[in-house]
Amino acid sequence: MNALRIAIADQAVSLYPQRAAFWHEPSTLLVADLHLGRQQAWRAGGVPISDAAQIASLDEPLQRLTALLQATNAARLLVLGDLLHAPAGLTDAMVTHVAAWRARHADLRLEVIPGNHDRKLDHVAEAWNLIVREPHVCEPPFEFVHDPADATNAELLACSGHIHPMVRLATARESVRVPAFLVTPRLFLFPAFSGLFSGVTIDPTPDTRVYPIAGDRVIALRDSIATK
């Protein structure tokens, strides 16, 4: 599994093209914006989606998580908000399916920082063995939040999702928008782990480090700080 190892706030962090980051020292896998149960919510709203398609929509991100946990041997998975998509998506079948995945990773510490979509985390916290954290969690040199606007400590680097950042890669003939990790002097911004969100195209400032996801690898489009 390809990963780009860099230094962020003097910490070793590996960026994965599966839209996740691994913070080495505390053995923590970081992801944001899974939006589990989205297709279940769509079906509840009248969109004709088969039972098989709903299960497949859960299996894809869960299988990626499994592969990342195996590759990193992470002791903790920290979700930076929007684990869930909507209350309507929390069908019995959906909750049971994710609970079965969780049972296969019973030794994993799973923590969630509530996002704006996580209105029913209490409904699944016991079944999925979740630890629901505060809206902002300080673990120097980082502060973990969902929305960058929720950051409270100016001395820490805010790690967040919510924005779903994309950048444009261009050649002489064409350009394409791809998800990316962005690092500024105040912010470490994650792409959405859910691959179906198009996101917001960011025009990086000169002091922004840009790490686009290009197929099966993360590239350092702009990395102004030496990696280690």
C-alpha positions as CSV (number, residue, x, y, z in Angstrom):
1,M,0.0,0.0,0.0
2,N,1.6,3.2,-1.2
3,A,2.0,6.0,1.4
4,L,3.8,9.3,1.5
5,R,5.6,9.9,4.8
6,I,6.0,13.5,5.7
7,A,6.6,15.7,8.7
8,I,3.7,17.8,10.1
9,A,4.3,19.9,13.2
10,D,7.5,17.9,13.7
11,Q,5.5,14.7,13.8
12,A,5.9,11.7,11.4
13,V,2.6,11.3,9.4
14,S,2.0,9.0,6.4
15,L,-0.6,10.0,3.9
16,Y,-2.5,7.2,2.1
17,P,-4.2,7.4,-1.3
18,Q,-7.2,5.7,0.4
19,R,-7.9,9.2,1.9
20,A,-6.4,8.5,5.4
21,A,-3.4,9.6,7.4
22,F,-1.4,7.6,10.0
23,W,0.1,9.5,12.9
24,H,3.0,7.3,13.8
25,E,3.9,8.1,17.4
26,P,0.5,7.3,19.0
27,S,-0.3,4.7,16.3
28,T,-3.4,6.5,15.2
29,L,-5.2,6.2,11.9
30,L,-7.1,9.4,11.0
31,V,-10.0,9.7,8.6
32,A,-12.8,12.2,8.1
33,D,-16.3,12.2,6.5
34,L,-17.3,8.6,6.0
35,H,-21.0,9.4,5.7
36,L,-22.0,5.8,6.4
37,G,-25.6,5.1,5.6
38,R,-26.0,7.6,2.8
39,Q,-27.6,5.2,0.3
40,Q,-29.9,3.9,3.0
41,A,-31.0,7.5,3.6
42,W,-31.5,8.0,-0.1
43,R,-33.7,4.9,-0.2
44,A,-35.7,6.1,2.8
45,G,-36.2,9.3,0.7
46,G,-37.7,7.4,-2.2
47,V,-34.6,6.7,-4.4
48,P,-34.8,3.1,-5.7
49,I,-31.7,1.5,-4.4
50,S,-31.5,-2.3,-4.0
51,D,-30.6,-4.1,-0.8
52,A,-27.4,-5.4,-2.4
53,A,-26.3,-1.9,-3.5
54,Q,-26.9,-0.6,0.0
55,I,-24.6,-3.3,1.5
56,A,-22.0,-2.7,-1.2
57,S,-22.0,1.0,-0.3
58,L,-21.0,0.0,3.3
59,D,-18.5,-2.6,2.3
60,E,-16.4,-0.4,0.1
61,P,-15.3,2.1,2.9
62,L,-15.2,-0.7,5.5
63,Q,-12.9,-2.8,3.3
64,R,-10.6,0.2,2.8
65,L,-10.5,0.8,6.5
66,T,-9.6,-2.9,7.1
67,A,-6.8,-2.7,4.6
68,L,-5.5,0.5,6.2
69,L,-5.6,-1.0,9.7
70,Q,-3.7,-4.0,8.5
71,A,-1.1,-1.9,6.7
72,T,-0.5,0.5,9.7
73,N,-1.3,-1.9,12.6
74,A,-3.0,1.2,14.2
75,A,-4.1,0.9,17.8
76,R,-6.6,3.7,17.4
77,L,-9.0,4.9,14.7
78,L,-10.0,8.6,15.1
79,V,-12.8,9.8,12.9
80,L,-12.8,13.6,12.4
81,G,-16.6,13.9,12.1
82,D,-19.4,12.8,9.9
83,L,-19.1,9.1,10.5
84,L,-22.8,9.0,9.7
85,H,-24.8,10.6,6.9
86,A,-28.3,11.0,8.2
87,P,-30.6,9.5,10.8
88,A,-32.8,8.0,8.1
89,G,-29.8,5.9,7.0
90,L,-29.6,4.1,10.3
91,T,-31.6,1.0,9.3
92,D,-31.4,-2.1,11.4
93,A,-29.6,-3.9,8.5
94,M,-27.1,-1.0,8.3
95,V,-26.4,-0.9,12.0
96,T,-26.0,-4.7,12.2
97,H,-23.7,-4.8,9.2
98,V,-21.3,-2.2,10.5
99,A,-21.5,-3.8,14.0
100,A,-20.2,-7.1,12.4
101,W,-17.3,-5.3,10.9
102,R,-16.6,-3.6,14.3
103,A,-16.6,-7.0,16.0
104,R,-13.8,-8.2,13.8
105,H,-11.7,-5.3,15.1
106,A,-12.7,-5.6,18.7
107,D,-9.2,-4.6,20.0
108,L,-9.2,-1.3,18.0
109,R,-10.0,1.9,19.9
110,L,-12.5,3.7,17.8
111,E,-13.1,7.4,18.6
112,V,-15.4,9.9,16.8
113,I,-15.4,13.6,17.0
114,P,-19.0,14.6,16.2
115,G,-19.7,16.2,12.9
116,N,-22.6,18.2,11.6
117,H,-24.1,15.0,10.1
118,D,-23.6,12.9,13.3
119,R,-27.0,13.6,14.8
120,K,-27.7,10.0,16.0
121,L,-24.2,8.8,17.2
122,D,-25.9,7.8,20.4
123,H,-28.0,5.3,18.4
124,V,-24.9,3.3,17.3
125,A,-22.4,4.1,20.0
126,E,-23.0,0.9,22.0
127,A,-23.5,-1.4,19.0
128,W,-20.3,-0.2,17.3
129,N,-18.3,0.3,20.5
130,L,-17.6,4.0,19.8
131,I,-16.0,6.5,22.1
132,V,-17.7,9.8,21.3
133,R,-15.3,12.7,22.0
134,E,-15.8,16.4,22.5
135,P,-16.2,18.7,19.4
136,H,-12.5,19.6,19.7
137,V,-9.8,17.4,21.2
138,C,-6.3,18.7,21.9
139,E,-3.4,16.3,21.6
140,P,-0.4,18.6,21.1
141,P,0.8,19.5,18.6
142,F,-2.6,18.8,17.1
143,E,-6.2,19.9,17.8
144,F,-8.8,17.5,16.3
145,V,-12.1,19.0,15.1
146,H,-14.6,18.4,12.3
147,D,-15.1,21.9,11.0
148,P,-12.0,24.1,10.9
149,A,-14.1,26.9,12.4
150,D,-14.4,24.8,15.6
151,A,-10.7,25.0,16.4
152,T,-10.1,26.8,19.7
153,N,-6.3,26.7,20.3
154,A,-4.2,28.9,18.1
155,E,-1.0,27.2,19.4
156,L,-2.0,23.8,17.9
157,L,-2.4,22.7,14.3
158,A,-6.1,22.0,13.7
159,C,-6.8,18.7,11.9
160,S,-10.2,18.7,10.3
161,G,-12.5,17.3,7.6
162,H,-15.8,18.9,6.6
163,I,-14.5,20.9,3.6
164,H,-13.7,17.8,1.3
165,P,-10.8,19.6,-0.4
166,M,-10.0,19.1,-4.1
167,V,-7.2,20.6,-6.2
168,R,-6.8,20.8,-9.9
169,L,-4.0,19.0,-11.7
170,A,-3.3,20.2,-15.2
171,T,-1.2,19.1,-18.1
172,A,-0.8,20.7,-21.5
173,R,-3.9,19.1,-22.8
174,E,-6.3,18.7,-19.9
175,S,-7.0,19.2,-16.2
176,V,-8.6,17.1,-13.6
177,R,-9.9,17.7,-10.0
178,V,-8.7,15.3,-7.4
179,P,-9.0,15.0,-3.6
180,A,-6.0,16.2,-1.6
181,F,-4.5,16.7,1.8
182,L,-3.7,20.4,2.5
183,V,-1.4,21.7,5.2
184,T,-1.2,25.4,6.1
185,P,0.5,27.0,9.1
186,R,-2.8,26.6,11.1
187,L,-4.6,23.7,9.5
188,F,-4.2,20.1,8.3
189,L,-7.2,19.4,6.1
190,F,-8.4,15.9,5.1
191,P,-10.2,14.7,2.0
192,A,-13.5,12.9,2.5
193,F,-13.0,9.2,3.1
194,S,-16.3,8.7,1.3
195,G,-15.2,8.7,-2.4
196,L,-18.5,9.9,-3.8
197,F,-18.3,13.5,-2.4
198,S,-16.9,15.8,-5.1
199,G,-15.7,18.4,-2.6
200,V,-14.6,22.0,-2.8
201,T,-11.8,23.0,-5.3
202,I,-9.2,24.9,-3.3
203,D,-6.9,27.5,-4.8
204,P,-3.9,27.1,-2.4
205,T,-2.1,30.1,-1.0
206,P,1.8,30.2,-1.3
207,D,2.2,28.9,2.3
208,T,0.0,25.8,1.7
209,R,1.5,22.4,1.3
210,V,-0.5,20.4,-1.2
211,Y,-0.6,16.6,-1.4
212,P,-3.0,15.4,-4.1
213,I,-4.2,11.9,-4.5
214,A,-3.3,10.7,-7.9
215,G,-4.6,7.3,-8.5
216,D,-2.9,4.8,-6.1
217,R,-0.5,7.3,-4.6
218,V,-0.2,10.6,-2.9
219,I,2.2,13.1,-4.5
220,A,3.9,16.2,-3.0
221,L,2.7,18.8,-5.4
222,R,4.0,21.5,-3.0
223,D,6.0,20.5,0.1
224,S,7.9,23.5,1.5
225,I,8.9,21.7,4.8
226,A,11.5,18.9,4.8
227,T,10.0,15.5,5.3
228,K,11.5,12.9,7.6
